[in-house]
Amino acid sequence: MWHYTEGIANHSPVWNLHGIRILPGPSSLWLDSTGRRLPAPLFPGFDTLATMEHLARGGHDHSWFVLTQRIIEKEFALSGSEQNPDLTGKDLRLLASRVRGGAPGPVDRFLREGDDFVTASDLDTLLDRMAALGGGALDRRLAEREVVARDREVENAFTKDAQIAAIRDARRYRGDRLIRVAPPHRLQDPKAGPLIAVKLRLLTRKSLGGIETDLSGRALTPHGEVLPGLWAAGEASGFGGGGMHGYRSLEGTFLGGCLFSGRVAGRAIARMV
Ligand SMILES: Cc1cc2nc3c(=O)[nH]c(=O)nc-3n(C[C@H](O)[C@H](O)[C@H](O)COP(=O)(O)OP(=O)(O)OC[C@H]3O[C@@H](n4cnc5c(N)ncnc54)[C@H](O)[C@@H]3O)c2cc1C
């Protein structure tokens, strides 16, 4: 299976335990369940598998984003058709509203109704609320130190903090500057507030394997022999990213492999009949 580390519980689940994935921009401070910052380069949106391994070693099944209202407005996108009414409905006017200020409607709704979101106007209160949600795992003093240390680096023009450097670098591209990456600022800057913390859960979404096939989509038995009359394509046969793009398959490359393997299998079947 392909897992994500930025899952939140859907406030209006379509099925039992329905998780939604945040597609994050690079600015949120990522803390493990105890409040320790994740090591470089495990920043939001960087390396899902390495982040997954790191978090799993810690023994807890959640982590935290700490951010501001200014960051959530620009950097949070949600994955899934019902969370993107502009794209799903091909509504260009709604799509254009992404450039304007304010959080997109679906993100704003999570902020107000999501079980995994807490907000506060000061860090102390935010940490209290995180501790209440975190099931006793959070070390408040450690988390506070991480926020203060990160804020200090934002004010240093020559910082060696790899995440701050990456944020500054991303903003050199106009597209990211316009709709994806917030201007670097202190998390405790009251003008950027309120402060927000999001408890992130592990989310299982895509299959990287299943029915083993040969390269024309013919299903194979556990002994590697062709099983006559059975074909498999797409995610069910591991071609949704895992098969065609390797184990660390790139984001957004699942659909291509599914379509391509379907075409290959379809052509092979056509030749047979
Ligand atoms: C929220 C989300 C976001 C994603 N975002 C991206 C992305 O941005 N880029 C990307 O490349 N990939 C993305 N993916 C992955 C990609 O969408 C899937 O890998 C791909 O759609 C799988 O295609 P498929 O045809 O193999 O399977 P599916 O699209 O799952 O099709 C299987 C079909 O079989 C039907 N079915 C199941 N059981 C039966 C049965 N017993 N009888 C008859 N029919 C049955 C199902 O209803 C379904 O229609 C995303 C996936 C999800 C869930």
PDBQT file of the ligand as one rigid body, heavy atoms in Angstrom, charges set to zero:
ROOT
HETATM    1  C1  LIG A 301      -8.235  10.770  -3.517  1.00  0.00    +0.000 C 
HETATM    2  C2  LIG A 301      -7.297  10.236  -4.586  1.00  0.00    +0.000 A 
HETATM    3  C3  LIG A 301      -6.486  11.112  -5.280  1.00  0.00    +0.000 A 
HETATM    4  C4  LIG A 301      -5.637  10.637  -6.270  1.00  0.00    +0.000 A 
HETATM    5  N1  LIG A 301      -4.867  11.529  -6.941  1.00  0.00    +0.000 NA
HETATM    6  C5  LIG A 301      -4.115  11.113  -7.955  1.00  0.00    +0.000 A 
HETATM    7  C6  LIG A 301      -3.370  12.036  -8.745  1.00  0.00    +0.000 A 
HETATM    8  O1  LIG A 301      -3.399  13.259  -8.515  1.00  0.00    +0.000 OA
HETATM    9  N2  LIG A 301      -2.603  11.557  -9.783  1.00  0.00    +0.000 N 
HETATM   10  C7  LIG A 301      -2.546  10.222 -10.058  1.00  0.00    +0.000 A 
HETATM   11  O2  LIG A 301      -1.850   9.855 -11.005  1.00  0.00    +0.000 OA
HETATM   12  N3  LIG A 301      -3.241   9.325  -9.330  1.00  0.00    +0.000 NA
HETATM   13  C8  LIG A 301      -4.026   9.730  -8.306  1.00  0.00    +0.000 A 
HETATM   14  N4  LIG A 301      -4.733   8.809  -7.564  1.00  0.00    +0.000 N 
HETATM   15  C9  LIG A 301      -4.597   7.378  -7.901  1.00  0.00    +0.000 C 
HETATM   16  C10 LIG A 301      -5.375   7.016  -9.144  1.00  0.00    +0.000 C 
HETATM   17  O3  LIG A 301      -6.597   7.731  -9.163  1.00  0.00    +0.000 OA
HETATM   18  C11 LIG A 301      -5.657   5.505  -9.126  1.00  0.00    +0.000 C 
HETATM   19  O4  LIG A 301      -4.429   4.812  -8.990  1.00  0.00    +0.000 OA
HETATM   20  C12 LIG A 301      -6.330   5.077 -10.424  1.00  0.00    +0.000 C 
HETATM   21  O5  LIG A 301      -7.503   5.821 -10.634  1.00  0.00    +0.000 OA
HETATM   22  C13 LIG A 301      -6.664   3.595 -10.377  1.00  0.00    +0.000 C 
HETATM   23  O6  LIG A 301      -7.280   3.271 -11.598  1.00  0.00    +0.000 OA
HETATM   24  P1  LIG A 301      -7.809   1.811 -11.854  1.00  0.00    +0.000 P 
HETATM   25  O7  LIG A 301      -8.574   1.865 -13.126  1.00  0.00    +0.000 OA
HETATM   26  O8  LIG A 301      -6.700   0.829 -11.730  1.00  0.00    +0.000 OA
HETATM   27  O9  LIG A 301      -8.783   1.515 -10.614  1.00  0.00    +0.000 OA
HETATM   28  P2  LIG A 301     -10.120   2.278 -10.176  1.00  0.00    +0.000 P 
HETATM   29  O10 LIG A 301     -10.169   3.648 -10.762  1.00  0.00    +0.000 OA
HETATM   30  O11 LIG A 301     -10.212   2.094  -8.695  1.00  0.00    +0.000 OA
HETATM   31  O12 LIG A 301     -11.230   1.431 -10.927  1.00  0.00    +0.000 OA
HETATM   32  C14 LIG A 301     -11.682   0.205 -10.434  1.00  0.00    +0.000 C 
HETATM   33  C15 LIG A 301     -13.161   0.131 -10.793  1.00  0.00    +0.000 C 
HETATM   34  O13 LIG A 301     -13.638  -1.187 -10.531  1.00  0.00    +0.000 OA
HETATM   35  C16 LIG A 301     -14.918  -1.066  -9.948  1.00  0.00    +0.000 C 
HETATM   36  N5  LIG A 301     -15.164  -2.304  -9.211  1.00  0.00    +0.000 N 
HETATM   37  C17 LIG A 301     -14.644  -2.734  -8.034  1.00  0.00    +0.000 A 
HETATM   38  N6  LIG A 301     -15.117  -3.947  -7.715  1.00  0.00    +0.000 NA
HETATM   39  C18 LIG A 301     -15.955  -4.320  -8.712  1.00  0.00    +0.000 A 
HETATM   40  C19 LIG A 301     -16.743  -5.468  -8.950  1.00  0.00    +0.000 A 
HETATM   41  N7  LIG A 301     -16.749  -6.490  -8.098  1.00  0.00    +0.000 N 
HETATM   42  N8  LIG A 301     -17.484  -5.515 -10.070  1.00  0.00    +0.000 NA
HETATM   43  C20 LIG A 301     -17.465  -4.484 -10.958  1.00  0.00    +0.000 A 
HETATM   44  N9  LIG A 301     -16.713  -3.345 -10.784  1.00  0.00    +0.000 NA
HETATM   45  C21 LIG A 301     -15.986  -3.283  -9.666  1.00  0.00    +0.000 A 
HETATM   46  C22 LIG A 301     -14.824   0.157  -9.066  1.00  0.00    +0.000 C 
HETATM   47  O14 LIG A 301     -16.109   0.666  -8.789  1.00  0.00    +0.000 OA
HETATM   48  C23 LIG A 301     -14.009   1.095  -9.952  1.00  0.00    +0.000 C 
HETATM   49  O15 LIG A 301     -14.810   1.837 -10.828  1.00  0.00    +0.000 OA
HETATM   50  C24 LIG A 301      -5.582   9.255  -6.561  1.00  0.00    +0.000 A 
HETATM   51  C25 LIG A 301      -6.385   8.364  -5.840  1.00  0.00    +0.000 A 
HETATM   52  C26 LIG A 301      -7.240   8.844  -4.872  1.00  0.00    +0.000 A 
HETATM   53  C27 LIG A 301      -8.127   7.851  -4.127  1.00  0.00    +0.000 C 
ENDROOT
TORSDOF 0
